[in-house]
Amino acid sequence: MAQNSPSHQPDTAEACCTAEHTLTESELAADVQVLSAMGNDTRYEALRLIAEADGDVCVCELEPALGVSQSAVSQALSRLYTAGLVTRRKEGRWRYYAATAEAERILDALGEIRRQTDE
């Protein structure tokens, strides 16, 4: 039976690579929250519809456009709001949503990546 010699064991004092963390824990958590919020078909499509609209979008407009229940739309919008991807305002009994500047930049970046991939 062969035994591992100490020369083949990694030195725990030496790092196996030189990569360093460039984000703080809170920055990493915020990025993951944003990506996670967009990581569902309904939420991503809702965000795109809101971002592409001429003005604020009423929850009542999203239900038929997304083809899901009002409850599913509300849950999706709540998650997008919590992640800072949409703003909301209440008018009467309806809530209206708009994409944040951060969401616009992310969607623009994804569009640019798609265009480069298609070329």
Secondary structure, 3 states (H helix, E strand, C coil): CCCCCHHHCCCCCCCCCCCCCCCCHHHHHHHHHHHHHCCCHHHHHHHHHHHHCCCCEEHHHHHHHHCCCHHHHHHHHHHHHHCCCEEEEEECCEEEEEECHHHHHHHHHHHHHHHHHHC
